[in-house]
Amino acid sequence: MNPSPQGPATDVVVPPMRLAASLDLTAAEPLCQALRVRLDDATLAIDGSAVERISTPCLQVLAAAHAGAVARGTAFRLHAPSEALRQAIDELGLSAAIPVEG
């Protein structure tokens, strides 16, 4: 039997999804859809460095993405959160629901 030329799907490295600078109420649904697509990746990697403003609904979407990743056995990585993102997570008490790195 010949090995697959592409190898296992886990060998594919997907760059982190970069969050927009402004994540207001209208951004919640598109953010949700974009994260759903990535739940099948080996790691749900998100770059939060550009975030300047984030609404509570978008934070709820990130918390749901983390919960969904955990339920699927997918790693969740929120890299380099901006100060605004980190502060919003802390102020709403979502540190456990949205773990951050860096």
Residue pairs with C-beta under 8 A, 6 or more apart in sequence:
9 42
10 42
12 42
14 38
14 41
14 42
14 43
14 45
15 45
16 45
16 46
16 47
16 77
16 79
17 34
17 35
17 38
17 45
17 46
17 47
18 46
18 47
18 49
18 50
19 31
19 46
19 47
19 48
19 50
19 51
19 85
20 27
20 50
20 51
21 50
21 51
21 52
21 53
22 52
22 53
23 31
23 51
23 53
23 54
23 55
23 58
24 53
24 55
24 58
25 55
25 57
25 58
27 55
27 58
28 55
28 57
28 58
28 60
28 61
31 58
31 61
31 62
32 61
32 64
32 65
35 44
35 46
35 61
35 62
35 65
35 68
36 68
38 44
39 65
39 68
39 69
39 72
39 74
40 72
40 74
41 74
42 74
42 75
43 74
43 75
43 76
43 77
44 65
44 69
44 74
44 75
44 76
44 77
45 77
45 79
46 62
46 65
46 76
46 77
46 78
46 79
47 79
47 80
48 78
48 79
48 80
48 81
48 82
48 85
48 100
49 79
49 80
49 81
49 82
50 82
51 81
51 82
51 84
51 85
52 82
52 84
53 84
54 84
54 85
54 88
56 92
59 88
59 89
59 92
59 94
59 98
62 78
62 98
63 94
63 97
63 98
65 76
66 76
66 97
66 98
66 99
67 97
68 74
69 75
69 76
70 76
76 99
77 101
78 98
78 99
78 100
78 101
79 101
79 102
80 101
80 102
81 89
81 100
81 102
85 100
86 100
89 95
89 98
89 100
